Amino acid sequence: MEALNSTRLFVPALPTLWPGMLLGRGEPSGFMPFSAPNVRWFYFARNAVWLTVKMLGLDKGEVLMPAYHHGVEVEAVADAGATPRFYRVGSRWDVDVEDVERRIGPNTKALYLTHYAGFPGPAEEMRRIADKHGLPLIEDCALSLLSADGSVPLGTTGDIGIFCLYKTLPLPHGGALVVNGPRQYSLPEPPTPPITSTLSHTLSALLQNLELRGGRFGRGVRSFIRSLGKGAVKAADIQRVATGTQHFDRRHVDLGMSPFARRIAQAQDLEAIVERRRRNYFFLLGRLRDVSPPLFNQLPAGVSPLFYPLVVEDKAEVLARLHARGIEAIDFWRHMHPACDASAFPEVMQLRRSIVEIPCHQDLSPEVMAEVALVVRGALTQDRRTRKHAG
């Protein structure tokens, strides 16, 4: 395959919005949280985390959380009044369930399990420990929408399932709180967000789709419209509630999900999305495993991968090379929340230094994935040469 020209390739980190999705009808079924009987929809998944602490009466108690975390969920737990405590996660995203049980104390009020990038954590074991100690189990599926552990959908084993929608689906925003089991909670319907913010994010996703499909022409149109849009937003003093931010903001905790975003969700072919993500992940696994030892040697049944976790030695160098070639790779969870003692979790710190998100979402065709694999291999090879000469 010929060397790639950086003007040809544009690989967005998240799926883009196709215009036809604005006309969607029907209700997605068979996947959580869309099939859940007791669900509330939010602007952010972090809003659901905050409300869960209040709803379960966890404030003034401790919530046992994984040391490998984003940080915003920890902020939401703390802002709601609970104290986060942390348990060990190993070098392959494996939860140390024995460490979890050792750390349960008299002030522990709940267990918190995160499913990483679609790969299931030990929900059944955590459920057993939670039941043994009379604690609720919270399943964080923010990175694992549409995933299952075999035939068991993630988010159904815990007392609470929390989901982020816009990381997997091309939505302007969206999060969900699912209450499982017989106990019912009276949850108020959160207010809809500002329409200007919703439309701003929607336009951004449409423009990304234009660049993805339109090559150099699409890139030019997107750049021109974005330059006009920034001026218009500033002039109109439009309040845009940004997604993907690193910190919890109490001002937005009550924001719900807009009907417009729900409508876009209804236009998605969820089965096809899972199939394409798995196909793209398998492709990268086959093309990259010889240059970077994979975090996982296989893709278990039911997993809908959010991204391909690439293990690197020099994050900054590899990311710079990928960005220069048009791949929106992401520095995955580099920073630990200050409440967590980094020195107590060396495996987690190594994960934070070494994992890069490589997109494998449903917008990317086999031809694009072939180009992505070629660019990633080149970036890894160049990085190794650089390090060898420096040594």
C-alpha positions in Angstrom: 0.0 0.0 0.0 1.3 3.4 -0.9 2.5 5.9 1.8 -0.4 7.9 3.2 -0.8 11.6 2.5 -2.0 13.4 5.7 -4.5 15.4 3.6 -6.3 12.1 2.7 -6.9 10.7 6.1 -9.3 11.9 8.8 -10.3 9.4 11.5 -12.5 11.0 14.2 -12.3 9.7 17.7 -16.0 9.3 18.0 -18.7 8.3 15.5 -20.2 11.1 13.4 -23.7 12.0 12.6 -25.2 11.1 9.2 -27.9 13.5 8.0 -30.4 10.6 7.5 -30.2 9.9 11.3 -32.1 13.2 11.9 -35.2 11.5 10.5 -35.1 8.4 12.6 -38.1 6.6 13.9 -38.7 3.7 16.2 -37.3 2.8 19.6 -34.0 0.8 19.9 -34.7 -2.4 21.7 -32.8 -5.3 23.2 -29.9 -3.3 24.4 -29.4 -1.5 27.7 -30.4 1.1 28.7 -33.1 1.4 26.0 -34.8 -1.8 27.1 -34.7 -1.0 30.8 -38.1 -0.6 32.5 -36.9 1.9 35.0 -34.6 4.5 33.4 -33.9 8.2 33.6 -32.1 10.1 30.8 -29.5 12.8 31.5 -27.2 15.1 29.6 -24.1 13.5 31.2 -23.5 10.1 32.8 -21.9 12.0 35.6 -25.2 13.5 36.5 -26.5 9.9 37.1 -23.5 9.2 39.3 -24.3 12.2 41.5 -28.0 11.4 41.7 -27.2 7.8 42.6 -25.2 8.8 45.6 -28.1 11.0 46.8 -30.8 8.4 45.9 -29.1 5.5 47.7 -28.2 7.7 50.7 -24.5 7.2 50.3 -23.5 10.7 51.3 -21.5 10.8 54.5 -20.4 7.3 53.8 -17.6 5.7 51.7 -17.9 4.4 48.1 -15.3 1.8 47.2 -14.1 2.6 43.6 -11.4 1.4 41.2 -8.0 3.1 41.3 -8.2 3.1 37.5 -10.7 5.8 36.9 -11.4 8.8 34.7 -11.7 11.2 37.6 -15.0 12.9 36.8 -17.0 10.1 38.3 -14.9 10.4 41.5 -15.6 14.1 41.5 -19.3 13.5 41.2 -19.3 11.0 44.1 -17.4 13.5 46.3 -19.6 16.4 45.3 -22.7 14.5 46.3 -21.3 14.0 49.8 -19.7 10.6 49.8 -16.0 9.8 50.3 -14.3 7.8 47.5 -12.0 5.0 48.6 -10.0 2.9 46.1 -9.2 -0.7 45.2 -6.6 -2.3 43.0 -6.9 -2.9 39.3 -4.3 -4.9 37.5 -2.2 -4.4 34.4 -5.0 -5.8 32.1 -7.9 -3.9 33.5 -8.5 -6.9 35.9 -10.2 -6.0 39.1 -8.6 -7.5 42.2 -11.8 -8.8 43.9 -9.9 -10.0 46.9 -8.5 -6.5 47.4 -12.1 -5.1 47.1 -13.3 -7.3 49.9 -10.3 -6.5 52.1 -11.0 -2.8 51.8 -14.6 -3.0 52.9 -14.9 -1.2 56.3 -17.6 0.0 58.6 -18.1 3.2 56.6 -18.4 1.5 53.2 -21.8 2.2 51.8 -21.5 0.9 48.2 -19.3 -0.9 45.7 -18.5 0.8 42.3 -17.5 -1.3 39.3 -16.3 0.2 36.0 -16.4 -1.8 32.8 -13.5 -0.5 30.6 -14.0 0.2 26.9 -16.7 -2.4 26.5 -14.8 -5.2 28.3 -16.7 -6.6 31.2 -15.5 -6.5 34.7 -16.3 -9.2 37.3 -19.9 -8.1 37.9 -21.0 -11.5 39.3 -18.2 -11.6 41.8 -18.8 -8.0 42.8 -22.5 -8.8 43.2 -21.6 -11.7 45.5 -19.3 -9.5 47.6 -21.9 -6.7 47.7 -24.7 -9.1 48.8 -22.4 -10.7 51.4 -21.8 -7.3 53.0 -25.3 -5.9 52.4 -24.1 -3.2 50.0 -25.5 -1.9 46.8 -23.5 -2.4 43.6 -23.1 0.4 41.1 -22.1 -0.6 37.5 -20.4 2.2 35.5 -21.0 1.4 31.9 -20.1 4.8 30.6 -17.5 3.3 28.3 -19.4 0.1 27.6 -22.8 0.9 26.0 -24.1 -2.1 24.0 -21.7 -4.5 25.6 -22.5 -7.8 27.3 -20.7 -10.4 29.3 -21.6 -13.3 27.1 -25.4 -13.1 27.1 -25.7 -10.9 30.2 -26.0 -7.2 29.3 -23.6 -4.9 31.2 -25.5 -2.7 33.6 -28.0 -5.4 34.6 -26.2 -7.1 37.5 -25.8 -4.2 39.8 -28.5 -2.3 41.7 -27.7 0.6 39.5 -26.4 0.8 35.9 -25.0 4.1 34.6 -24.4 4.7 30.8 -22.9 7.4 28.6 -24.5 7.4 25.1 -22.5 9.9 23.1 -19.2 8.0 23.3 -20.7 5.1 21.3 -23.6 6.7 19.4 -23.4 10.0 17.4 -25.5 12.0 19.8 -25.0 15.6 21.0 -25.1 14.4 24.6 -26.8 11.7 26.6 -26.5 9.6 29.8 -28.8 7.2 31.6 -29.4 5.9 35.1 -31.0 2.4 35.3 -32.5 1.0 38.5 -32.5 -2.8 38.5 -34.4 -5.2 40.8 -37.7 -4.9 42.6 -37.0 -1.8 44.5 -38.5 1.3 42.8 -37.3 4.8 43.2 -39.4 7.8 42.3 -37.0 9.7 40.0 -38.0 13.1 38.7 -37.7 13.8 35.0 -34.7 16.1 34.6 -35.3 19.3 32.6 -34.2 19.5 28.9 -30.9 21.2 28.1 -30.6 24.5 26.2 -31.5 23.9 22.6 -28.6 26.0 21.4 -26.2 23.7 23.1 -27.8 20.6 21.5 -27.8 22.1 18.1 -24.2 23.3 18.4 -23.0 19.7 19.2 -25.3 18.3 16.4 -23.8 20.6 13.8 -20.3 19.7 14.9 -21.0 15.9 14.5 -22.5 16.6 11.0 -19.4 18.6 10.0 -17.2 15.7 11.1 -19.2 13.4 9.0 -18.8 15.7 6.0 -15.0 15.7 6.5 -14.9 11.9 7.0 -16.8 11.4 3.7 -15.7 14.5 1.7 -12.0 14.3 2.0 -10.2 17.6 1.3 -13.3 19.3 0.2 -15.2 18.3 3.3 -12.3 19.4 5.5 -12.3 22.8 3.8 -16.1 23.2 4.3 -15.9 22.1 7.9 -13.0 24.5 8.6 -14.9 27.4 7.0 -18.2 26.8 8.8 -16.4 26.3 12.2 -14.7 29.6 11.8 -18.0 31.3 11.1 -19.7 29.4 13.9 -17.2 30.5 16.6 -17.9 34.1 15.8 -21.6 33.6 15.8 -21.6 31.7 19.1 -19.5 34.5 20.7 -21.7 37.3 19.2 -24.9 35.6 20.3 -23.5 34.7 23.7 -24.7 31.1 23.2 -24.2 28.8 26.3 -22.7 25.6 25.0 -22.5 22.8 27.6 -19.4 21.0 26.5 -19.2 17.2 26.6 -16.1 15.2 27.2 -14.9 17.6 29.8 -12.5 16.4 32.6 -14.3 17.8 35.6 -17.7 17.6 37.3 -19.7 20.9 37.2 -22.6 21.2 39.8 -24.2 23.8 37.6 -25.1 21.1 35.0 -26.1 18.3 37.4 -29.9 18.7 36.8 -29.7 18.7 33.0 -31.5 16.0 31.2 -31.4 14.5 27.7 -33.2 16.4 24.9 -36.0 14.8 22.9 -33.9 15.6 19.8 -31.0 13.5 21.1 -33.4 10.6 21.9 -34.7 10.9 18.3 -31.3 10.4 16.9 -30.7 7.4 19.1 -33.9 5.9 17.7 -32.3 6.0 14.2 -29.4 3.8 15.2 -29.1 0.2 14.0 -27.6 -1.1 17.3 -26.9 -4.6 16.1 -25.0 -3.3 13.1 -23.0 -0.9 15.3 -21.8 -3.8 17.5 -20.9 -5.9 14.5 -18.9 -3.1 12.8 -17.0 -2.3 16.0 -16.1 -5.9 16.6 -15.0 -6.2 12.9 -12.8 -3.1 13.2 -11.3 -4.2 16.5 -10.4 -7.7 15.1 -8.8 -6.0 12.1 -6.5 -3.9 14.3 -5.8 -6.8 16.6 -4.6 -8.9 13.6 -2.5 -6.0 12.1 -0.9 -4.6 15.3 -0.3 -7.5 17.7 3.2 -8.1 16.4 4.3 -4.5 17.0 2.5 -3.9 20.3 1.5 -6.7 22.7 -2.3 -6.4 22.9 -4.0 -5.7 26.2 -6.4 -8.5 25.2 -5.6 -11.4 22.9 -9.2 -12.0 22.0 -12.6 -10.2 21.9 -15.0 -12.1 24.1 -18.6 -12.8 23.0 -20.9 -9.9 23.7 -18.2 -7.2 23.8 -18.8 -4.0 21.8 -15.4 -2.3 22.0 -15.3 1.4 22.5 -11.8 1.6 21.0 -8.6 -0.4 20.5 -6.3 0.0 23.5 -2.9 0.4 22.1 0.0 -0.2 24.5 2.9 2.3 23.8 6.1 3.3 25.5 6.0 7.0 24.7 2.5 8.3 24.6 3.3 11.9 23.7 5.5 10.8 20.7 3.0 8.3 19.3 0.0 10.6 19.8 1.8 13.4 18.0 2.6 11.1 15.0 -1.0 9.8 14.8 -2.5 13.3 15.1 -0.2 14.5 12.3 -1.5 11.8 10.1 -5.2 12.6 10.8 -6.0 10.0 13.4 -7.8 11.4 16.5 -6.2 9.1 18.9 -6.7 9.9 22.6 -4.5 9.9 25.6 -6.6 7.5 27.7 -6.9 8.4 31.4 -3.4 9.7 32.0 -4.3 11.5 35.3 -5.4 10.0 38.6 -7.8 11.8 40.9 -5.9 13.5 43.8 -7.9 11.6 46.4 -6.2 8.4 45.1 -2.7 7.7 46.3 -0.8 6.9 43.1 2.1 5.2 44.9 -0.3 2.5 46.2 -1.3 1.4 42.7 1.8 1.0 40.4 0.0 -1.1 37.8 -2.6 1.6 37.4 0.1 4.2 36.9 1.7 2.1 34.3 -1.6 1.8 32.5 -2.0 5.6 32.6 1.4 6.0 31.0 0.9 3.5 28.2 -2.7 3.3 26.8 -3.7 5.2 23.7 -7.2 5.0 22.3 -7.3 4.0 18.6 -10.7 4.6 17.0 -12.5 1.5 15.8 -16.1 2.8 15.7 -18.9 2.0 13.3 -18.2 4.9 10.8 -14.9 3.4 9.8 -14.9 1.1 6.8 -12.4 -1.8 6.3 -10.5 0.4 3.8 -10.1 3.1 6.4 -9.1 0.6 9.1 -6.4 -0.7 6.8 -5.0 2.9 6.5 -5.3 3.3 10.3 -3.3 0.1 10.9 -0.6 1.2 8.5 -0.3 4.6 10.1 -0.2 3.2 13.6 2.4 0.6 12.7 4.5 3.4 11.2 4.2 5.5 14.3 5.2 2.7 16.6 8.2 1.8 14.3 9.4 5.4 14.2 9.0 5.8 17.9 11.2 2.7 18.5 13.8 4.0 16.1 13.9 7.3 17.9 14.2 5.7 21.3 16.9 3.4 20.0 19.0 6.3 18.6 18.4 8.3 21.8 19.7 5.4 23.9 
